[in-house]
Amino acid sequence: MTDPGPGAGLLTRNQAMTVESVDTKAHEDAAASPSARPSAAPADRDGKETIHSLSVDGLRYAYRVLHQPEPVTEPVLVVGGALQGMLGWPQLDDHIGPAATVVTADLPGMGSADPLPPEVGTEILQRAIDGIIDDLGVPKVNLFGFSYGAALTFNCAQRTPDRVARLLLGGVPAHIGPEQRAQWLRATQRLAAGQPEEFATLATGVMMCLDEERTVANRTIAYRYVRRSILHAALHSPHATAALQRALRDTPDFSGGLSGVPTLVFTGEHDTVTGPERQREFAGTIADGRFVTLADSDHWVVLERSQEVADLALRFFTDRAALAAPYLTAPLDPAR
């Protein structure tokens, strides 16, 4: 949900954490798949990286394409948290890139894009995502939404299910309780009082499990990255801080269900933003929805267990036994 600097995601390629390697069989199977290959994204089809500029209602934004000339599945469009930019997903490039074109974005209010005016809601972000899919010129995409981005991609799938091949949602903020809101209010009061260090500490505490009795992989380094990123935004990116406040203040709409799109919802087993049981309930509103948790992680599972999340995404988007991944806690089908 945060970003270390303008135009970058929480982790750049050179900053990516090293974590325990995971089973690569899904990756090898996907690369060797004899199934019919979907169309690659347009423009260069030789594995190059390109940046494309778009605008919506006069607001400039951009998306990045890592082209895969011989994909085995539809392009994967990734929409991260409130401050997670298009350069923040190196683990997905590495795992999914050999099997599919990877598309990441700086939507309005994020990264290098124009800031969102305070009065503007999420509808403009929805249209920005539509603009990317239109510009790609492909019949369907795979969507991966994390945290705040989960709401945007879920709503996109609801509106245009015929354009979405599969939907992967991580760290879904389906329910923000009064305790979290009170903690966030205290954090924003520190920011308003000119105390950015205190703001960063309190805001990080809202989004991470700090209970030492619960095991969270890479907790120390993850905490350091998240807090430093929030502090950088507070000191140097006023519009980035506004985006973070909007994400934690506004209530995303996860109502209405979904049908016609295979969906996998996942989170860390110690997610304190929205607990796993609440996310499981949300998954139960999706006709073809499944829910899993990853062990030893919290809301920031994409950082704490980045390689495992990338492997899970590859398995799901290439129909390779995602629920059998060895790093999952007991997989749960949603309550019906």
C-alpha positions as CSV (number, residue, x, y, z in Angstrom):
1,M,0.0,0.0,0.0
2,T,3.0,2.2,0.2
3,D,5.8,3.4,-1.9
4,P,9.5,4.3,-1.3
5,G,9.5,7.3,-3.6
6,P,7.8,9.0,-6.5
7,G,7.2,6.7,-9.4
8,A,8.2,3.5,-7.5
9,G,6.5,0.7,-5.7
10,L,7.3,-0.5,-2.2
11,L,10.1,-2.6,-3.5
12,T,12.1,-1.8,-6.6
13,R,13.9,-4.6,-8.4
14,N,17.2,-3.9,-6.7
15,Q,15.5,-3.7,-3.3
16,A,13.5,-6.9,-3.5
17,M,13.9,-9.1,-0.4
18,T,15.4,-12.5,-0.6
19,V,13.2,-15.1,0.9
20,E,13.1,-18.9,1.0
21,S,12.7,-20.2,-2.5
22,V,9.5,-22.0,-3.5
23,D,8.5,-24.9,-5.6
24,T,9.0,-23.9,-9.2
25,K,7.1,-26.8,-10.8
26,A,4.1,-24.6,-11.6
27,H,6.4,-22.2,-13.4
28,E,8.0,-25.0,-15.4
29,D,4.6,-26.6,-16.2
30,A,3.2,-23.2,-17.4
31,A,6.2,-22.6,-19.6
32,A,5.8,-26.0,-21.2
33,S,2.1,-25.9,-21.6
34,P,0.9,-27.1,-25.1
35,S,-2.4,-25.3,-24.7
36,A,-3.5,-22.7,-27.2
37,R,-1.6,-19.5,-26.5
38,P,-3.7,-16.3,-25.9
39,S,-2.7,-13.2,-27.8
40,A,0.1,-11.1,-26.4
41,A,-0.4,-7.5,-25.6
42,P,0.1,-5.2,-28.6
43,A,3.0,-3.0,-29.4
44,D,6.4,-4.7,-29.0
45,R,6.0,-8.5,-28.7
46,D,9.7,-9.3,-28.1
47,G,9.9,-9.3,-24.3
48,K,10.7,-5.6,-24.0
49,E,9.4,-3.3,-21.3
50,T,7.4,-0.3,-22.5
51,I,5.7,2.6,-20.7
52,H,2.4,4.0,-22.0
53,S,0.8,7.3,-21.1
54,L,-3.0,7.8,-20.8
55,S,-5.3,10.4,-19.3
56,V,-8.8,10.4,-17.7
57,D,-10.7,13.6,-17.1
58,G,-7.5,15.5,-17.7
59,L,-5.5,13.5,-15.2
60,R,-2.4,11.9,-16.6
61,Y,-1.4,8.4,-15.6
62,A,0.7,5.6,-17.0
63,Y,1.1,1.9,-17.3
64,R,4.0,-0.4,-17.8
65,V,4.1,-3.5,-20.0
66,L,6.6,-6.3,-19.7
67,H,5.9,-8.0,-23.0
68,Q,5.8,-11.8,-23.3
69,P,5.9,-12.8,-27.0
70,E,4.6,-16.4,-26.4
71,P,2.2,-16.2,-23.5
72,V,0.3,-19.2,-22.1
73,T,-2.4,-17.1,-20.5
74,E,-4.0,-13.7,-20.8
75,P,-2.0,-10.6,-19.8
76,V,-1.9,-10.0,-16.0
77,L,-2.9,-6.5,-15.0
78,V,-1.8,-5.7,-11.4
79,V,-3.3,-3.0,-9.3
80,G,-1.7,-2.5,-5.9
81,G,-2.4,-0.6,-2.8
82,A,-2.9,3.1,-2.4
83,L,0.7,4.1,-3.0
84,Q,2.0,1.0,-4.8
85,G,3.4,2.1,-8.1
86,M,4.1,0.3,-11.4
87,L,7.7,-0.4,-10.5
88,G,6.9,-2.3,-7.3
89,W,6.3,-5.8,-8.5
90,P,9.7,-7.4,-9.5
91,Q,8.7,-10.8,-8.1
92,L,5.7,-10.9,-10.5
93,D,8.0,-10.0,-13.4
94,D,10.3,-12.8,-12.5
95,H,7.6,-15.5,-11.9
96,I,4.8,-14.6,-14.3
97,G,6.9,-12.8,-17.0
98,P,8.0,-16.1,-18.6
99,A,4.3,-17.2,-18.9
100,A,2.4,-14.0,-19.6
101,T,2.6,-10.3,-20.3
102,V,2.7,-8.4,-17.0
103,V,1.0,-5.0,-16.8
104,T,1.5,-2.6,-13.8
105,A,0.1,0.9,-13.4
106,D,0.5,4.3,-11.8
107,L,-3.2,5.2,-11.6
108,P,-4.1,8.8,-10.8
109,G,-3.0,9.6,-7.3
110,M,-0.3,6.9,-7.4
111,G,3.4,7.0,-8.2
112,S,4.3,9.2,-11.2
113,A,0.6,10.0,-12.1
114,D,-1.2,13.2,-11.4
115,P,-2.6,13.6,-7.9
116,L,-6.3,13.1,-7.4
117,P,-8.3,16.1,-6.4
118,P,-9.7,15.7,-2.9
119,E,-13.3,15.7,-4.1
120,V,-12.8,12.9,-6.6
121,G,-13.9,9.4,-5.8
122,T,-12.9,5.9,-7.0
123,E,-15.1,6.1,-10.1
124,I,-12.3,7.8,-12.0
125,L,-9.9,5.1,-11.0
126,Q,-12.3,2.5,-12.4
127,R,-12.3,4.4,-15.7
128,A,-8.5,4.6,-15.6
129,I,-8.4,0.8,-15.4
130,D,-10.9,0.5,-18.2
131,G,-8.6,2.8,-20.2
132,I,-5.6,0.5,-19.7
133,I,-7.6,-2.6,-20.9
134,D,-8.9,-0.7,-23.9
135,D,-5.4,0.4,-24.8
136,L,-4.0,-3.1,-24.5
137,G,-6.4,-4.2,-27.2
138,V,-6.8,-7.8,-25.9
139,P,-10.1,-9.6,-25.5
140,K,-9.5,-10.5,-21.8
141,V,-7.0,-9.9,-19.0
142,N,-6.2,-11.6,-15.7
143,L,-6.7,-9.1,-12.9
144,F,-4.6,-9.1,-9.7
145,G,-5.7,-6.6,-7.0
146,F,-4.0,-6.1,-3.7
147,S,-5.4,-4.2,-0.7
148,Y,-6.9,-1.0,-2.0
149,G,-6.4,-2.3,-5.5
150,A,-8.6,-5.3,-4.6
151,A,-11.7,-3.1,-4.5
152,L,-10.8,-1.5,-7.8
153,T,-10.3,-4.8,-9.6
154,F,-13.3,-6.5,-8.0
155,N,-15.5,-3.6,-9.1
156,C,-14.0,-3.8,-12.6
157,A,-14.8,-7.6,-12.8
158,Q,-18.4,-6.8,-11.6
159,R,-18.9,-4.2,-14.3
160,T,-17.3,-6.1,-17.2
161,P,-17.0,-9.8,-16.4
162,D,-16.6,-10.6,-20.1
163,R,-13.2,-8.8,-20.1
164,V,-11.8,-10.7,-17.1
165,A,-10.4,-14.2,-17.5
166,R,-9.5,-14.7,-13.8
167,L,-9.5,-12.5,-10.7
168,L,-6.9,-12.8,-7.9
169,L,-7.6,-10.6,-4.8
170,G,-5.1,-10.2,-1.9
171,G,-5.5,-8.6,1.5
172,V,-9.1,-7.6,0.8
173,P,-10.2,-4.7,3.1
174,A,-13.8,-6.0,3.1
175,H,-14.4,-4.8,6.7
176,I,-12.5,-2.0,8.5
177,G,-13.5,-2.1,12.1
178,P,-13.9,0.8,14.6
179,E,-10.5,0.0,16.3
180,Q,-8.6,0.3,13.0
181,R,-10.4,3.5,12.2
182,A,-9.6,4.9,15.6
183,Q,-6.0,4.0,15.2
184,W,-5.9,5.7,11.8
185,L,-7.5,8.8,13.2
186,R,-4.8,9.0,15.9
187,A,-2.1,8.7,13.1
188,T,-3.6,11.4,11.0
189,Q,-3.8,13.7,14.0
190,R,-0.1,13.3,14.4
191,L,0.5,14.2,10.8
192,A,-1.7,17.3,11.1
193,A,0.3,18.3,14.2
194,G,3.5,18.3,12.2
195,Q,4.8,15.0,13.6
196,P,5.5,12.8,10.5
197,E,7.7,10.3,12.5
198,E,4.9,9.5,14.9
199,F,2.4,9.4,12.0
200,A,4.5,6.8,10.2
201,T,4.9,4.7,13.3
202,L,1.1,4.7,14.0
203,A,0.1,4.2,10.4
204,T,2.4,1.2,10.1
205,G,1.0,-0.3,13.2
206,V,-2.5,-0.1,11.7
207,M,-1.4,-2.2,8.7
208,M,0.9,-4.8,10.3
209,C,0.6,-7.5,12.9
210,L,3.0,-6.5,15.7
211,D,2.0,-9.3,18.1
212,E,5.3,-11.1,18.8
213,E,3.3,-14.2,19.7
214,R,2.3,-14.6,16.1
215,T,5.0,-15.6,13.6
216,V,5.4,-13.3,10.7
217,A,8.1,-14.0,8.2
218,N,10.6,-11.1,7.6
219,R,8.7,-9.0,10.1
220,T,11.5,-6.7,11.0
221,I,12.6,-5.9,7.4
222,A,8.9,-5.6,6.3
223,Y,8.2,-3.2,9.1
224,R,11.2,-1.1,8.2
225,Y,10.2,-0.9,4.6
226,V,6.6,0.0,5.3
227,R,7.4,2.6,7.9
228,R,10.1,4.2,5.8
229,S,7.8,4.3,2.8
230,I,5.0,6.0,4.7
231,L,7.4,8.5,6.2
232,H,8.9,9.3,2.8
233,A,5.4,10.0,1.5
234,A,4.6,12.2,4.5
235,L,7.7,14.3,4.0
236,H,8.0,14.4,0.2
237,S,4.7,13.4,-1.5
238,P,1.6,15.2,-0.2
239,H,-0.6,13.7,-2.8
240,A,0.7,10.2,-1.9
241,T,-0.1,10.8,1.7
242,A,-3.6,11.9,0.6
243,A,-4.0,8.7,-1.4
244,L,-3.1,6.6,1.7
245,Q,-5.5,8.6,3.8
246,R,-8.3,8.1,1.2
247,A,-7.6,4.3,1.2
248,L,-7.9,3.9,4.9
249,R,-10.7,6.5,5.4
250,D,-13.1,5.5,2.7
251,T,-15.1,2.3,2.8
252,P,-14.6,0.2,-0.3
253,D,-17.6,-1.4,-1.8
254,F,-17.4,-5.2,-1.9
255,S,-21.1,-5.9,-2.1
256,G,-23.1,-7.3,-5.0
257,G,-21.3,-10.6,-5.5
258,L,-19.8,-11.7,-8.8
259,S,-20.4,-14.5,-11.2
260,G,-18.7,-15.7,-14.4
261,V,-15.2,-15.0,-13.3
262,P,-13.0,-17.6,-11.5
263,T,-11.7,-15.9,-8.4
264,L,-9.2,-16.6,-5.7
265,V,-9.0,-14.5,-2.5
266,F,-5.9,-14.8,-0.3
267,T,-4.3,-13.1,2.6
268,G,-1.8,-13.6,5.4
269,E,-3.1,-15.7,8.3
270,H,-2.5,-12.8,10.7
271,D,-4.0,-10.0,8.6
272,T,-5.1,-7.4,11.1
273,V,-6.6,-4.9,8.6
274,T,-9.5,-7.3,7.7
275,G,-9.3,-10.7,9.4
276,P,-9.1,-13.9,7.4
277,E,-12.6,-14.9,8.4
278,R,-14.1,-11.7,7.1
279,Q,-12.3,-12.2,3.8
280,R,-13.5,-15.8,3.7
281,E,-17.1,-14.5,4.0
282,F,-16.4,-12.0,1.2
283,A,-15.1,-14.8,-1.0
284,G,-18.4,-16.7,-0.3
285,T,-20.3,-14.0,-2.1
286,I,-18.5,-14.9,-5.4
287,A,-20.1,-17.7,-7.4
288,D,-16.7,-19.2,-8.4
289,G,-14.7,-18.0,-5.5
290,R,-12.1,-19.7,-3.3
291,F,-10.2,-18.5,-0.3
292,V,-6.8,-19.4,1.1
293,T,-4.3,-18.0,3.7
294,L,-0.6,-18.0,3.6
295,A,1.2,-19.0,6.7
296,D,3.5,-16.7,8.8
297,S,2.3,-13.4,7.3
298,D,-0.2,-10.6,7.8
299,H,-1.8,-7.9,5.6
300,W,1.6,-7.3,4.0
301,V,1.9,-10.8,2.7
302,V,3.0,-9.5,-0.7
303,L,6.1,-8.2,1.0
304,E,6.7,-10.8,3.8
305,R,6.2,-13.8,1.5
306,S,6.7,-12.1,-1.9
307,Q,8.0,-15.2,-3.7
308,E,5.2,-17.4,-2.5
309,V,2.6,-14.8,-3.5
310,A,4.2,-14.6,-7.0
311,D,4.1,-18.4,-7.2
312,L,0.5,-18.5,-6.1
313,A,-0.4,-16.0,-8.8
314,L,1.4,-18.0,-11.5
315,R,-0.4,-21.2,-10.4
316,F,-3.8,-19.5,-10.5
317,F,-3.4,-17.6,-13.7
318,T,-2.1,-20.7,-15.5
319,D,-4.7,-23.1,-13.9
320,R,-1.9,-25.1,-12.2
321,A,-3.3,-26.4,-8.8
322,A,-3.1,-23.1,-6.8
323,L,-4.9,-24.7,-3.8
324,A,-2.2,-27.4,-3.6
325,A,0.7,-24.9,-3.0
326,P,2.8,-26.1,-0.1
327,Y,3.0,-22.7,1.7
328,L,-0.7,-22.3,2.3
329,T,-2.4,-23.0,5.5
330,A,-5.4,-25.3,5.2
331,P,-7.2,-24.1,2.1
332,L,-10.8,-23.1,2.7
333,D,-13.7,-23.0,0.3
334,P,-16.0,-20.1,1.0
335,A,-19.1,-20.8,3.1
336,R,-22.1,-21.0,0.8
